[in-house]
Amino acid sequence: MVPKRILIVSEASDLHSNAVAWALRQKGHDCESLFTPDFPTLLGISTRVGPGDPAGRFIMRGPGVVQEDRSAPFDTVWLRRPGGPVLPEDMHPGDRQVAARQCEIFLAGVAPFLDQGAGTFWVNPPASDVAAQQKACQLWSAARAGLKIPETLISNDPAEIRAFLREHGGSVAHKLLRPASWLVQDAEGGEHIYAAYTVPVTEDQLPDDDTLRLCPGIFQPYLPKQFEVRVACLGDHLVAIRINSQTDDRAATDWRAGQSYVGMEPYDLPPEIAAGCRRLLAEFDLAHMSVDFIVGPDGEHTFLEINPQGQFLFLETRTGLPLLDMFSEFLVAGRRDFTWREDHEIVRFSEFEACWKRSWRAEAARHAHLIRPLGAPDAAEDKS
Amino acid sequence: MKRNRILGRILAKELKPEELGLVSGSDTVVVAAARTTDSLAASAGDDPTGPPVSTLVATLPDYHEDQ
């Protein structure tokens, strides 16, 4: 076996990137991680081009970087949720804004140096990954791929939103285009976390129009469900899980809100739905994505959304299917026509977890971390 | 002063500590603040020396999308 050279672009606290890097090394491959929040405080990145070296060089120095000059192309680059640059809190505010913009623009431009046109396998191609995150485009493309989609309004227009609600009997499902959460402090100083899941909304719950128009959202008729399905697409290899979301009220509307309380099991995806998923991959020029479906009482599958870098390891935790091994083999194969075969020693997520629990603290200390504020704590008087 | 609250915030659901950290590797909201992370890890019954909630806990929403 010729060891593959694989780069994972992520952040230090991302469980998936750490697990896959571990698995790839277990399999004897050269895997390097580029944690973008380390840039610029801990990580130096240089790109250099000149008349005699038009292909240029890519050089990085920082924690965990084994080989500084990575000018030789990688076989595979996995863009696993790279985080934004992290700048010191004590920077002058005027400098901070300028530096942040410079960092973001620079990072966005390094992709060509990572493959240097040598046919590196991208999971996913950067432009495709960005385009595939647009919810309206997802629905449009899913319909083009032959999948059934729900009627959907994405809007900040109060008149459109109120009309849509009335059109659908006064109650529809609402979700944000991107998830959000808030940290709320109560009068006694206690902290509570709130998250915006998919929930039914009625017209009397809408804020006043001036507020409603401040934040667009997704509105869809509430569809009756028998169960839900998540599909992890690793090239042509699809892994489908049935989520029995209707067995517990906490998961009935949005299974993520009660995922611990409902069963999950391997699911045989109907061939026409599998074919639709593969067409959707092609439509977005993606190598990898996760897809969510609702299955109605009539057995019909309705497409909900995709996530081009969706979580997949919980599928192994909940069903025993070796997703960590499958995904690692996918990166090694470096092909979109990949299909996983059980012809080798399989690495297990549980093995990684055991190692990670012992080493995470030392590892984390070597890297910068994104601060993801949950929102300014509510003052007690704001809760009404 | 009372501030505007967007619809997502009005409809947000409180996450109980016991609902966090139960399914590693799943979709999650990452709880970023260290003080929250530590207190939640403890109250969720995690090994206090184990990975932080932000790492092992499954998610509130997919956190990369919060960036």
Interface residues (C-beta under 8 A of the other chain):
Chain A: S13 D14 L15 H16 A19 R81 G83 G84 Q133 H174 L176 R178 P179 A180 S181 W182 L183 E191 H192 I193 Y194 A195 A196 Y197 V199 V201 Q205 L206 P207 D210 T211 L212 L214 C215 G217 R250 R256 A257 G258 Q259 S260 N307 Q309 G310 Q311 F312 L313 F314 E316 T317 R318 F349 E353 W356 K357 W360 R361 A364 H369 L370 I371 R372 P373 L374 E381 D382 S384
Chain B: K2 R3 N4 R5 I6 L7 G8 R9 I10 L11 A12 K13 E14 L15 E19 L20 L22 V23 S24 G25 S26 D27 T28 V29 V30 V31 A32 A33 T36 S39 L40 D47 T49 G50 P51 P52 S54 T55 L56 A58 T59 L60 P61 D62 Y63 H64 E65 D66 Q67
